Amino acid sequence: MAISVTATTFTVTPKILVLGATGPTGCHIVNQAVSRGYDVTVLARSPEKA
C-alpha cells in the first residue's frame, strides 16, 4: 500500500486593529503596519479623518 503526502503552504496576512488611528501615535502605528504588509483595520470617532 502506497501513502501519498502532499504539502500545502498557507500564507497568513497578519491583522491589526488600531484604536485612535487619527491621533499622532495611532497614525504612526497605521503607517508602520501598512508598510510591513499588515491587514489594518482602524476605529476612529470621525470617519472624515480616517
C-alpha positions as CSV (number, residue, x, y, z in Angstrom):
1,M,0.0,0.0,0.0
2,A,1.4,3.4,-1.0
3,I,0.9,6.5,1.0
4,S,0.8,9.9,-0.7
5,V,1.6,13.0,1.2
6,T,1.0,16.5,-0.2
7,A,2.4,19.5,1.5
8,T,0.2,22.6,1.5
9,T,1.5,26.0,2.3
10,F,-0.8,28.7,3.6
11,T,0.2,32.3,3.8
12,V,-1.4,34.2,6.6
13,T,-1.5,38.0,6.5
14,P,-1.1,39.5,9.9
15,K,-4.0,41.6,11.0
16,I,-4.1,44.5,13.4
17,L,-6.9,46.8,14.8
18,V,-5.8,50.3,15.7
19,L,-8.0,52.3,18.1
20,G,-7.4,56.1,17.9
21,A,-5.9,55.8,14.5
22,T,-6.2,59.5,13.7
23,G,-4.0,60.6,16.6
24,P,-0.3,61.1,16.3
25,T,0.7,57.7,17.8
26,G,-2.1,55.8,16.0
27,C,-1.2,57.4,12.7
28,H,2.4,56.3,13.1
29,I,1.3,52.7,14.0
30,V,-1.0,52.5,11.0
31,N,1.7,53.7,8.6
32,Q,4.2,51.2,10.1
33,A,1.8,48.3,9.9
34,V,0.8,49.0,6.3
35,S,4.4,49.3,5.2
36,R,5.1,45.9,6.8
37,G,2.2,44.3,5.0
38,Y,-0.4,44.0,7.8
39,D,-4.1,44.0,7.1
40,V,-5.1,47.1,9.1
41,T,-8.5,48.0,10.5
42,V,-8.9,51.3,12.2
43,L,-11.5,52.7,14.6
44,A,-12.0,56.4,14.6
45,R,-14.6,58.7,16.1
46,S,-14.6,60.9,13.0
47,P,-15.0,59.0,9.7
48,E,-13.7,62.1,7.8
49,K,-10.3,61.8,9.5
50,A,-9.9,58.0,9.0
